[in-house]
């Protein structure tokens, strides 16, 4: 059984991760394997009993790990950063690092190196990292099992291999709130093609999120996650799958903060804002919709997401439950309505 504390007495999460670690982080060249993130969210929210059935239905989307090329080294890692042909090399590198050092030390060393490339693979690597870190934080030192450490290696390796910095950006007028800042993000001119085609069109973002201290950075990051989740309720129809990342990417960063040195919290906020703004700019509907609402409880909403089965919907609902207010739950219901069900 499992609950919102992250406890998994059944061992289902470790079983699922071991099952998944024989597969790669992508399929068909660029599409992300969402299974490690989805199963963590299912277990976290009391749906461990559904995990293996969900994986059975997702199995046709899984591919084998890509072949290794040559080892990534502590001295020569720079030349391998952002090289997608080195995904397995990077994963093996982080597996070695996590065997030799405490996971928090590895994360603290590599987080600032990876943050500039937070847009990698439509932000999926940072999201996967956030799920992995949440599990490790809730596990305690004795509960940081080999599959959970391995999951962090896979997440960081994917991020390093797909690292993608955003283009240089001009600063626009400052916005007073995260919601106002997201509303002021200029849409990219050509709303067509994949996310890489859209991100290269970015030119400017509003100024938002100046944090004079770590505590303020955490408060503002929480505000950003809330604003992006709420915005999905009125703008998610613009691209129901891709726009979930405007909320789930900064929430992955927020989940990681407790494992990081406090001096990294402000730069983490800046990167999270850039990621949320980039996704918002890339997928901007011409008109907003009426806010979604629901009378369902948080547990009932997640049960519906689990039954729906779509991986993005499960992960977005997981973030909406972190926010926890009625509009966030309504946004999750909107995602269930907008995205095609898997089951």
PLY file of the C-alpha trace (Angstrom):
ply
format ascii 1.0
element vertex 343
property float x
property float y
property float z
element edge 342
property int vertex1
property int vertex2
end_header
0.00 0.00 0.00
1.07 3.63 -0.37
-0.01 7.09 0.70
0.77 10.75 0.20
3.80 10.50 2.47
5.52 8.46 -0.23
5.47 5.25 1.81
5.34 2.13 -0.36
5.15 -0.91 1.88
4.29 -3.11 -1.09
7.62 -2.50 -2.84
5.70 -1.73 -6.01
7.70 1.37 -6.90
11.05 -0.41 -6.69
9.64 -3.29 -8.76
8.38 -0.87 -11.39
11.65 1.06 -11.53
13.69 -2.12 -11.90
11.38 -3.12 -14.72
11.85 0.26 -16.41
15.61 0.59 -16.02
16.15 -1.91 -18.82
14.47 0.60 -21.15
15.64 3.91 -22.55
14.35 7.40 -21.77
12.99 7.89 -25.29
11.29 6.19 -28.20
11.12 6.94 -31.92
14.14 9.18 -31.61
12.73 11.97 -29.45
9.49 11.03 -27.66
9.97 10.76 -23.91
9.40 7.64 -21.84
7.01 8.95 -19.18
6.59 5.69 -17.30
9.09 6.31 -14.44
7.39 9.61 -13.60
3.85 8.29 -13.91
4.42 5.24 -11.73
6.02 7.37 -9.02
2.97 9.65 -9.05
0.61 6.68 -8.94
2.36 5.16 -5.95
2.66 8.51 -4.23
-1.06 9.11 -4.48
-2.34 5.77 -3.27
-2.65 3.97 -6.60
0.15 1.42 -6.23
-2.26 -1.40 -7.04
-2.71 0.00 -10.55
0.99 0.36 -11.41
1.81 -2.97 -13.04
-1.41 -3.00 -15.07
-0.59 0.55 -16.21
2.92 -0.54 -17.19
1.59 -3.52 -19.12
-0.50 -1.13 -21.22
2.40 1.29 -21.65
4.91 -1.42 -22.61
4.47 -0.98 -26.38
5.91 2.53 -26.01
9.15 1.34 -24.41
12.42 0.78 -26.23
15.70 -0.75 -25.12
18.47 1.41 -23.74
20.51 2.93 -26.56
24.01 1.47 -26.96
26.87 3.12 -25.09
29.49 5.09 -26.98
32.41 5.94 -24.70
32.53 6.68 -20.98
31.82 10.19 -19.70
34.62 11.29 -17.37
34.82 13.80 -14.53
37.41 15.78 -16.50
35.87 15.58 -19.96
32.15 15.76 -19.31
31.79 19.14 -21.03
32.22 17.71 -24.51
29.44 15.20 -23.85
26.91 17.70 -22.49
23.92 18.01 -24.80
24.94 15.03 -26.94
21.90 12.73 -27.22
24.02 9.90 -28.59
25.63 9.71 -25.14
22.47 9.02 -23.10
23.66 5.64 -21.88
27.19 6.95 -21.30
25.74 9.69 -19.08
23.48 7.28 -17.22
26.42 5.00 -16.46
28.46 8.00 -15.35
25.84 9.07 -12.84
25.38 5.49 -11.67
29.10 5.39 -10.82
28.92 8.77 -9.11
25.94 7.69 -7.01
27.70 4.46 -6.03
30.70 6.43 -4.79
29.05 9.50 -3.23
25.86 10.35 -1.31
23.08 11.22 -3.70
22.62 14.71 -2.26
26.28 15.53 -2.97
25.99 14.37 -6.57
22.80 16.35 -7.05
24.30 19.52 -5.53
27.36 19.29 -7.78
25.45 18.70 -11.00
22.29 20.75 -10.49
23.92 24.11 -11.39
25.61 22.52 -14.40
22.31 21.18 -15.71
20.01 24.11 -14.89
20.97 26.18 -17.98
19.68 23.30 -20.11
16.37 22.96 -18.30
14.43 23.10 -21.58
15.93 19.73 -22.58
13.38 17.42 -24.22
10.42 19.69 -23.45
11.52 19.81 -19.77
10.94 16.06 -19.24
14.40 15.37 -17.77
14.02 17.93 -14.98
10.52 16.60 -14.31
11.88 13.05 -14.06
14.59 14.33 -11.73
11.97 15.97 -9.52
10.04 12.72 -9.19
13.24 10.81 -8.39
14.34 13.32 -5.76
10.91 13.38 -4.14
11.09 9.61 -3.70
14.59 9.76 -2.23
13.65 12.56 0.15
10.64 10.65 1.42
12.60 7.41 1.71
15.16 8.46 4.33
18.76 7.28 4.16
17.88 3.64 4.80
15.06 3.71 2.27
17.18 5.13 -0.56
17.21 1.75 -2.29
19.30 0.82 -5.30
16.38 1.21 -7.75
15.62 4.70 -6.39
19.24 5.81 -6.69
19.37 4.27 -10.16
16.30 6.27 -11.12
18.14 9.48 -10.22
21.05 8.33 -12.41
18.69 7.76 -15.33
17.02 11.15 -14.83
20.26 13.12 -14.57
21.80 11.20 -17.45
18.84 12.01 -19.68
19.05 15.68 -18.70
22.78 15.91 -19.40
22.48 14.19 -22.78
19.60 16.39 -23.93
20.72 19.66 -22.32
19.19 22.56 -24.27
19.85 26.20 -23.31
17.25 28.76 -24.36
18.26 31.50 -26.81
19.36 34.90 -25.46
16.34 36.80 -24.16
15.53 40.49 -23.78
14.03 41.62 -20.48
10.53 43.09 -20.76
8.69 45.17 -18.17
8.53 43.66 -14.70
5.36 41.83 -13.67
4.00 42.05 -10.10
2.89 38.42 -9.77
3.61 35.06 -11.34
0.14 34.99 -12.88
0.65 38.43 -14.41
4.08 37.41 -15.68
2.72 34.31 -17.43
-0.09 36.40 -18.94
2.50 38.88 -20.28
4.74 36.29 -21.96
4.77 37.06 -25.71
3.64 34.10 -27.83
6.18 32.85 -30.35
5.22 34.14 -33.81
4.76 30.75 -35.47
2.65 28.46 -33.31
3.45 25.37 -35.34
5.84 22.45 -35.34
7.55 20.74 -32.42
8.72 22.47 -29.29
12.29 22.91 -30.56
10.92 24.76 -33.59
9.05 27.04 -31.22
11.74 27.63 -28.60
14.19 29.01 -31.17
11.68 31.82 -31.77
11.83 33.08 -28.18
13.10 36.64 -27.89
11.92 38.19 -24.61
10.31 37.43 -21.24
8.82 39.71 -18.60
11.01 40.30 -15.56
9.69 38.36 -12.60
10.99 36.39 -9.67
13.82 38.44 -8.19
14.66 36.66 -4.93
16.95 38.38 -2.43
17.17 35.26 -0.26
16.47 31.51 -0.46
13.24 31.66 1.53
11.80 34.24 -0.84
12.90 32.11 -3.78
10.92 29.17 -2.41
7.84 31.34 -1.83
8.00 32.71 -5.37
8.57 29.27 -6.87
5.49 28.01 -5.05
3.58 30.99 -6.45
4.78 30.14 -9.96
3.65 26.51 -9.70
0.25 27.66 -8.45
-0.14 30.26 -11.21
0.86 27.84 -13.97
-1.50 25.16 -12.65
-4.36 27.65 -12.43
-3.59 28.95 -15.92
-4.08 25.47 -17.36
-7.71 25.66 -16.25
-8.29 28.54 -18.69
-5.58 28.01 -21.34
-4.88 24.26 -21.41
-7.00 23.83 -24.52
-4.22 25.61 -26.45
-2.24 22.37 -26.38
-3.53 20.04 -23.67
-0.46 17.82 -23.46
2.38 20.30 -23.88
0.96 23.00 -21.60
1.02 20.72 -18.56
4.79 21.23 -18.54
4.42 24.92 -17.70
3.33 23.66 -14.26
5.05 20.30 -13.88
8.54 21.60 -14.75
8.67 24.33 -12.07
7.05 21.93 -9.62
9.87 19.47 -10.26
12.30 22.22 -9.27
10.24 23.04 -6.18
10.27 19.39 -5.13
14.05 19.33 -5.46
14.79 22.43 -3.35
14.90 20.60 0.03
17.73 18.41 -1.28
19.81 21.35 -2.53
22.11 23.82 -0.78
20.18 27.01 -0.09
22.47 29.08 -2.28
21.06 27.19 -5.28
17.44 28.08 -4.55
17.42 31.51 -6.26
19.05 30.26 -9.49
16.62 27.35 -9.40
13.72 29.80 -9.33
15.18 31.68 -12.30
15.50 28.49 -14.35
12.00 27.34 -13.38
10.56 30.68 -14.49
12.40 30.41 -17.81
11.02 26.91 -18.37
7.43 27.84 -17.49
7.58 30.98 -19.63
9.10 29.12 -22.58
6.33 26.50 -22.62
3.70 29.22 -22.19
5.12 31.19 -25.13
5.35 28.11 -27.33
1.70 27.12 -26.89
-0.57 30.14 -26.49
-4.25 29.80 -27.43
-5.95 32.72 -29.14
-8.64 32.87 -26.46
-9.01 31.77 -22.85
-11.78 29.56 -21.54
-13.94 29.83 -18.45
-12.15 28.52 -15.34
-12.77 24.88 -14.60
-14.30 23.90 -11.30
-15.11 20.67 -9.49
-16.76 19.44 -6.34
-14.59 16.33 -6.26
-12.08 15.76 -3.48
-8.37 15.56 -4.23
-8.45 11.78 -3.80
-11.39 11.47 -6.19
-9.67 13.65 -8.80
-6.53 11.54 -8.73
-8.56 8.33 -8.91
-10.12 9.70 -12.10
-6.70 10.58 -13.51
-5.38 7.10 -12.73
-8.42 5.51 -14.38
-7.99 7.85 -17.38
-4.44 6.52 -17.75
-2.76 9.27 -19.77
0.74 9.83 -18.43
0.72 13.62 -18.79
-2.67 13.82 -17.12
-1.46 11.70 -14.19
1.60 13.90 -13.69
-0.32 17.15 -14.01
-2.94 15.94 -11.54
-0.11 15.05 -9.15
1.08 18.67 -9.38
-2.47 19.99 -9.01
-2.78 18.03 -5.77
0.41 19.67 -4.53
-1.24 23.05 -5.12
-4.40 21.68 -3.57
-6.94 24.47 -3.97
-10.29 24.21 -5.84
-9.04 25.92 -9.00
-6.05 23.55 -9.18
-8.33 20.54 -8.81
-10.56 22.03 -11.50
-7.51 22.35 -13.74
-6.78 18.66 -13.21
-10.35 17.79 -14.18
-9.90 19.96 -17.28
-6.78 17.95 -18.18
-8.75 14.71 -17.78
-11.39 16.12 -20.12
-8.99 17.51 -22.72
-6.46 14.67 -23.06
-7.46 11.39 -24.71
-7.80 8.52 -22.25
-5.49 5.54 -22.41
-7.75 3.05 -20.70
0 1
1 2
2 3
3 4
4 5
5 6
6 7
7 8
8 9
9 10
10 11
11 12
12 13
13 14
14 15
15 16
16 17
17 18
18 19
19 20
20 21
21 22
22 23
23 24
24 25
25 26
26 27
27 28
28 29
29 30
30 31
31 32
32 33
33 34
34 35
35 36
36 37
37 38
38 39
39 40
40 41
41 42
42 43
43 44
44 45
45 46
46 47
47 48
48 49
49 50
50 51
51 52
52 53
53 54
54 55
55 56
56 57
57 58
58 59
59 60
60 61
61 62
62 63
63 64
64 65
65 66
66 67
67 68
68 69
69 70
70 71
71 72
72 73
73 74
74 75
75 76
76 77
77 78
78 79
79 80
80 81
81 82
82 83
83 84
84 85
85 86
86 87
87 88
88 89
89 90
90 91
91 92
92 93
93 94
94 95
95 96
96 97
97 98
98 99
99 100
100 101
101 102
102 103
103 104
104 105
105 106
106 107
107 108
108 109
109 110
110 111
111 112
112 113
113 114
114 115
115 116
116 117
117 118
118 119
119 120
120 121
121 122
122 123
123 124
124 125
125 126
126 127
127 128
128 129
129 130
130 131
131 132
132 133
133 134
134 135
135 136
136 137
137 138
138 139
139 140
140 141
141 142
142 143
143 144
144 145
145 146
146 147
147 148
148 149
149 150
150 151
151 152
152 153
153 154
154 155
155 156
156 157
157 158
158 159
159 160
160 161
161 162
162 163
163 164
164 165
165 166
166 167
167 168
168 169
169 170
170 171
171 172
172 173
173 174
174 175
175 176
176 177
177 178
178 179
179 180
180 181
181 182
182 183
183 184
184 185
185 186
186 187
187 188
188 189
189 190
190 191
191 192
192 193
193 194
194 195
195 196
196 197
197 198
198 199
199 200
200 201
201 202
202 203
203 204
204 205
205 206
206 207
207 208
208 209
209 210
210 211
211 212
212 213
213 214
214 215
215 216
216 217
217 218
218 219
219 220
220 221
221 222
222 223
223 224
224 225
225 226
226 227
227 228
228 229
229 230
230 231
231 232
232 233
233 234
234 235
235 236
236 237
237 238
238 239
239 240
240 241
241 242
242 243
243 244
244 245
245 246
246 247
247 248
248 249
249 250
250 251
251 252
252 253
253 254
254 255
255 256
256 257
257 258
258 259
259 260
260 261
261 262
262 263
263 264
264 265
265 266
266 267
267 268
268 269
269 270
270 271
271 272
272 273
273 274
274 275
275 276
276 277
277 278
278 279
279 280
280 281
281 282
282 283
283 284
284 285
285 286
286 287
287 288
288 289
289 290
290 291
291 292
292 293
293 294
294 295
295 296
296 297
297 298
298 299
299 300
300 301
301 302
302 303
303 304
304 305
305 306
306 307
307 308
308 309
309 310
310 311
311 312
312 313
313 314
314 315
315 316
316 317
317 318
318 319
319 320
320 321
321 322
322 323
323 324
324 325
325 326
326 327
327 328
328 329
329 330
330 331
331 332
332 333
333 334
334 335
335 336
336 337
337 338
338 339
339 340
340 341
341 342
